[in-house]
Amino acid sequence: MWNDTDTPLAYLITFRTYGTWLHGDKRGSVNGYRNVFGTGLLPNESDWQRRNLKRLKIEPVKLSDAQRTCVRVAMTACCTFRGWNLMAVDVRTNHAHAVVDIGEKSSSLAR
């Protein structure tokens, strides 16, 4: 359903845990220069991925059940505090997704 305004119906917020999807990965990635809709992904480059893996300060982070619960609770609390409707949330071991409706508020509040 389209609302014929410049206000999105909802925001999809997605993030990965530290070190679990690095530039050079065969799945592709984006960076600050390729972060525009329709722009191609960075290419698969195993040497680049290995260099990035060596640069990590700690091992890649995989969330335990307790950590996943903590992330879910924090996302819910943030939405409650801001008065947003958390429509869906899914926290996995290496990434999380949330669908958030901010209502009639300006999208500048989402930043």
C-alpha positions in Angstrom: 0.0 0.0 0.0 1.4 3.4 -1.0 0.6 6.5 1.1 1.3 9.2 -1.6 3.5 11.2 0.7 7.2 11.6 1.3 6.8 9.8 4.7 7.8 6.2 4.6 5.2 3.7 5.9 7.9 2.1 8.0 11.7 1.7 8.2 13.6 -1.5 7.9 16.6 -1.4 10.2 19.2 -4.1 9.7 22.6 -4.6 11.2 25.2 -7.3 11.4 27.4 -8.2 14.3 31.1 -7.3 14.4 33.3 -9.1 11.8 30.6 -11.4 10.4 30.4 -9.9 6.9 33.5 -8.1 5.7 34.3 -6.3 2.4 35.5 -8.8 -0.1 33.0 -11.5 1.0 31.5 -13.5 -1.9 28.0 -12.3 -0.8 29.0 -8.7 -1.8 28.9 -5.6 0.4 28.5 -1.8 0.2 30.7 1.0 1.5 30.3 4.8 1.8 30.7 5.2 -1.9 28.3 2.5 -2.9 25.5 3.1 -0.4 22.9 4.3 -2.9 19.9 2.3 -4.1 20.7 0.6 -7.3 24.5 0.8 -7.0 26.3 -2.5 -7.5 27.9 -4.4 -4.7 31.6 -4.5 -4.0 33.1 -7.5 -5.8 34.2 -10.8 -4.2 37.9 -10.5 -3.4 39.3 -13.2 -1.1 42.6 -11.4 -0.5 40.7 -8.2 0.6 38.5 -10.3 2.9 41.5 -12.0 4.5 43.2 -8.6 5.1 40.0 -7.3 6.7 39.8 -10.4 8.9 43.4 -9.9 10.1 42.5 -6.2 11.0 39.7 -7.2 13.4 40.5 -6.2 17.0 38.6 -9.2 18.4 37.1 -12.4 17.0 33.8 -12.0 15.0 30.8 -11.7 17.3 28.1 -14.4 17.4 25.3 -13.6 19.8 24.3 -16.1 22.5 20.6 -16.6 23.4 21.0 -14.2 26.3 22.7 -11.5 24.1 20.0 -11.9 21.4 17.3 -11.4 24.1 19.2 -8.3 25.3 19.3 -6.8 21.8 15.6 -7.5 21.4 14.8 -5.8 24.7 16.9 -2.8 23.9 15.3 -2.4 20.5 11.8 -2.6 22.1 12.8 -0.1 24.8 14.2 2.4 22.3 11.0 2.3 20.2 8.9 2.6 23.4 11.0 5.6 24.5 10.6 7.3 21.1 6.9 6.5 20.7 7.5 4.3 17.7 5.6 1.2 16.8 7.9 -1.8 16.6 6.1 -3.9 14.0 8.5 -6.8 13.7 11.9 -7.7 15.2 14.1 -10.7 14.6 17.5 -11.0 16.3 19.8 -13.8 14.9 23.2 -14.9 16.0 25.0 -12.6 13.5 22.4 -10.0 12.5 19.2 -8.3 13.5 16.2 -6.9 11.6 13.5 -4.5 12.9 10.5 -2.9 11.1 9.6 0.4 12.7 6.7 2.7 12.1 7.4 6.2 13.4 3.8 7.4 12.6 3.3 11.0 11.6 6.6 12.2 13.0 9.3 13.7 10.8 11.7 11.2 9.4 14.5 13.4 10.8 13.6 12.0 14.2 14.7 8.5 13.0 18.3 9.6 12.8 
